[in-house]
Amino acid sequence: MELQRPFFAWVSMAVIAVAMSATAHADTMPVPLSIVSGADLTSGVTMTGSNGNSLAVAKLGSTMDSDFYMSFTLDASYLGTMGDNDFVTLWMNNTGTFNPGFTDPTIGLKGNEGGSGTNDLMLRLSGTGGTFANYDLDTEGGTVTILSKLSKTGGTLFDQMEMWVFGGINTSPLADLVTLAGTADAYASTSVGGSLSEIGYVGLRSANLSGGDMVTVDNVQFAAVVPEPGTWAMLGMGSLVGLALFFRKRQTALAA
């Protein structure tokens, strides 16, 4: 029986070490973008009175089929007075072509809640409406950094979308923005209308801009969510405990 103690003690210490290494935050893995058409979304696209459904399209370096983050900066400071439904957004899907049926998750500028309020930044999983953050670009300065997360909360479809709004332009890596989510100036989320299980493209759409209306979208970033260290720790603990019990039982059998 003495032979089994050092090994079992070693395994117990390993289990404790794995447990102590666990942390409570999710990590991210950057996902690169490559240009499909139009300008480079990572180095700035400025629209001056121009409109279109696919002003710029980029392909993600890997298809997102589980939770992920994205972020971008938006400068509407040269827009002048915000017009009802002035519209500059990013859409996401797995075809690379804007869907006129409005089934694509969409996020960005929709002036004055489309004409029914004063807030200007919205998100939606599908449809033509949207859920708005409590943020008025006319009074808050016109430049923002937007962080978003798309999640699958229990099924195969992306069925939750969140948005954090930070005043001003922040060009930090997306992983750093995630750590700042708790300090955001505004927040919104929706769980209505999710219909996609995979996302591999992002595109830029604008509508209702005219004359000298100028809006810039820049610093578009994507990152996959990797399992929390706590998840791996639990898996590791289960494996090590199982291994320890196996060898303990085996040593006992040999001793008998």
N, C-alpha and C positions, 0 to 999 in steps of 0.2 A: 504493500500500500504506500510505502514511503516514496517509491519510484514515481508515483503519479503526481505528487504534490508540486514539484518544481514546474512541471509542464502546465498543470492547471493554474498555478499561480501566475505563470507567464501569460496565459490566455486571458485570465481575469484582468491583469494589468493592461493588456492590449485593448480589451473591451472598454475599460475606463478611459484610456487615452483617446480612443475613437470618439467616445461620448463627449469628452471634454473639448475635442476639436470642433464639434458641431457649432454652427452659428445660425442665427434666425433669419438672415437676409438672403434674398435670391441673388444669384450672380447672372451676368449676361455675357454673351459671345457676339462680337460685332459681325455683321453681315454686309459684305461689300455690295455696291451698286455698279452696274454697267449701263451706259447709254444705249437705248434702243432707237430713240428718235428725239429730235429737238435738242434743247440745251441741257447742260449738265446740272442736275438738281443739287449736287453737292457743292457747286461753286457759284450759284446765284442765277435766278431767272427773273428778269424784270419785265412786267407787262405794262405797256403804256397804251391804254385805250384799246387793247387787243383782247379778243375772246376766242375760245376754242375748247373742245372737249379733251384734247390730247396735245397740249402745247409742249409738253416734254414727257417722255416715258422712259423709265429705267427698269432693268431686270435685277432682281435680288440674286445674290451669289448662291443662295440656297432657298428652296421653297419652304415657306413657313407653314407647318402643319400642327404646331402647338404654340403655346403662349409666346408673345414677343412684344418688344417695345419699338417705337419709332419716335423720332423727334425732328423738328425743323424750326427755322426762324422765319418770321413774317414781318415785313416792314410796310406799313400802310400810312406812314407819316406824311407822304407826299400825295395822298389821295384827296386831300381837301376835306370838305364836309362829307361824312359817310352817307351814301345813298342807300335807299331801301333795296335790299337784295344785291348790293355789290358783292360779287361772288368770286372768291379765289380759294380753291381747295385742292387737297391731294386725295385721289381715290386709289384703292388697292383691290386687285383681283388676281386671278391666275391665268388670264388670257392676254394681257398686255393691250387690250382694246377697251375703251370706255364703253360701258353697258348702258344703252339708252333706256333700259328698263329700270335703272337706278337700284341695282342689287348690290352695288359695291360699297364697302365701308368708306366713309368720306369724312374729312376733317379739315377745318380751316375757317375762312372768313365768309360770313353770310350777313351782310350789313343790316343792322337794326332788326334782327330776328326776322328778316324777310319783309319787314314793314309792320310788325306787330309789337315792337318793343325797342329797347335801346342797346341790348347786348349784341355783340358782333361775332363771337367765336363759337362754332358749333361742331358737333360730331353726330354721326348716324351710322348704323349698320346697313341700312338700306332706306329706300324711299326718297321723298323730296322735302320733308320737313327737317327736323333736327332737334337735338337737345343742346341748350346753350349754357355756357359758363357765365357767371355773373361778372362780365367784363365789358366795359364800353371803351372802345379804342379812341373815340373822340375826346374823352376826358382823361384817359390814362396814358396818352402819349403816342400811340400808334405803332409801337414796336413791341413784339412779344416773342418769346421762345415757348414752343408748345411741345409737351411730352405726352405720348399716348401709349396705352397698352391694350392689345387685343387678346382675349382669353377664351378658352373653352372651359366652361364651368361644370361639365359633367357629361357632355355628349361629344359628337364628332364635328359640330359646327362652331365657328367663332360666334359666341352669343353674348359677349360682354365687351364693351369698349369704354375706356376711361381717358380723360384728358386733364392734364395739369397745365396751367397757364402761369408763366413767369413774365413779369414786365421787363422790357429791355431785350437786347440781343445777347445771348449767351452761347458761345461757340465751343463750350466744353464737350468732351466725349460724352456719348449718350449714357454710359455707365455712371458718370458723375452726376448727370441730371437726375437719374433714378434715385440717387441718394438724397437729392434735394426736394423730392416730391412733397415731403411734409411741410416745406416752406413756401409752396406755390401760392400765388396771389388769388387763384380761382381754380375750381374743380368742377367737372361734370362727368356723368356716366350714363350709359344707356344699355339696356338688355333687350331691346325691341328690334326684331327684324333680321336677325342673323341668318344667313343662307349659304355661307362659304365655308368649306372645310380646309382649303389651301389658299395661300397667297404667295405669288411669285413676282408680281410687278407692282410698280407705283407710278401714277401718272398725275399730271397737273392740269387742272381745268379752271377756266375763268368764264364769267358771264356778266353782262350788264355793265361792264366798264366802258367808258366813253371819253372822247376828247383827251384831256391831259391826265386822266386817272392813272396813277402809277402805283403798282404794288410789286414788291420783290419777295420771292420765296427762296430760301438758301439753307445750307447746312443740313440737308436731309440725311438722316441716319436711321439704320435699322439694327436691331440686336435681338438674338434669340434668348429666351430665358432658359437657363440650365437648372437642373434640379438643385434645390437647396442643400447645402452641406448636411443639414440635419437629416434629410432623407437618406443620403448615402450613409450617414452615421448609423441610422437605425438598421439599414440593410447590413452594414458591417458588423454591428453588434449581434444581430440575429445569426449571421454566419459563424462568427467566432464562438458564440455561446453553444451553437449546435456542434461545432467542431470539438469544443472542450468536453461537452457531455459524451460525444462519441468516444474520445480517447479515454475519458475517465471510465466509461463502461468497459472498454476494451482492456484497460489495465487491470480492472477489478476481475474480469473474466480470466485473464492470464494468471493473476495471483491465486485465484481459486483452484 
